[in-house]
Amino acid sequence: MDRGRKEGYQKSEGILRIISSPSTLPHFVVLAVLSATLYVSMRIDWFGSENQGGAIFLSLSIAYMIAALVQPSRVGRWMLTVDSGGKGILNRKYWIQGVVKVLPIFAAATGIWYASITIVGNDNLGNFKLFLAMMFVAMSLFQGITLSMGWTVYGKRIQSSSRASRSGGLSLLLRNVISLVILLPLVWWFGYGAENPSNANLSTNIAWLIFLLLIVFLGVLMERYTKNSRGKDGVDGIALDRAYFLIFITSCWHLLSSWRRAPFTASQSTPTLLIEEGVLMSISILLAVWSLSKRGQKKGWRIFQGQSAIFWGISFGFVYSGSISSLTVLSEGSLMITTAIGHAITAIVMLAISPIALSWIGEPSPLEEPKEVSDRQEQVHDANVMKIQKTADDEDIVELLD
């Protein structure tokens, strides 16, 4: 059993090492820079980018899909990944090589963009923007499912044996207290601008008090909603408790993001929102890459393993960014309202599918405990055999001396 755990840990460590590898960092930089640039360009309609932006976002997404399919090959690795040579990223040679490695992506995206213009025509380019706007709801749903899948992968990794879930009044109180301890600093930072709450107006204080009460209510509701899933016979209830709480607190973060964008709370500047959206999207991409990599290892699908999974995640990032940008432009609304809707959908999906997500973790492997018992029995058997042999040898020696 220890050996199995060690192998599983090494696989997870390998996935985390791939995600943080400098070999694909330039592609993450491209995602962050181009997403922000295209959003601003579409908002101000810079050089007709309001109509062109949707086609560009989709072209970049398809280009990274192609990169994900090509990357497992020798040619794909040579074209797309940066070899830092163990010298890190703080050197000129690394970034020059990084620029060279993203050029094939730009070339593919340019070709796809030009083909779309030729086929669809300039007059119909707005259809791409409309398509991405319609994808916004689907991407928000997908983000909720992806985040839940990421935490179920963590639950599978930490489960060991059949243990009872910790439910009841004390556990519920402890989870609610931890949730409030985590969220209160965020409420103070985002809701009050890191200023003294006593200086805020009455409506702001009431709005955030209602939010905190909502979190407590959801904590009680979700405790009962997931109790049966976490208390099944034969499952590792402790691992399910941890996975459930991570799903719950992540959904609370999305609810907080949605709440502070609502018209009845303090408004935030667009640069701050872009940074926060970037952080949330990055977390979604990392968990998506983690889930794809684990599933790819299990099924033996090379196109979903290692750095290939990273390119799938970046492709998802471009579609998600493009959907937010397109919907904001089409509705002539603000980024705040658009993203508020998206965060609310993501949070609701995560809370709604929590029992299903916990069922994905499943039961601990039935081979683990019997294997441990078998090893102990084998050790006892070997010890008894050695003891019998030693006794027989001693009797032979006594008989020989006599």
Summary of the structure (lengths in Angstrom):
residues: 402
radius of gyration: 27.0
end to end distance: 49.5
largest distance: 111.5
contacts: 1291
relative contact order: 0.15
helix: 83%
strand: 0%
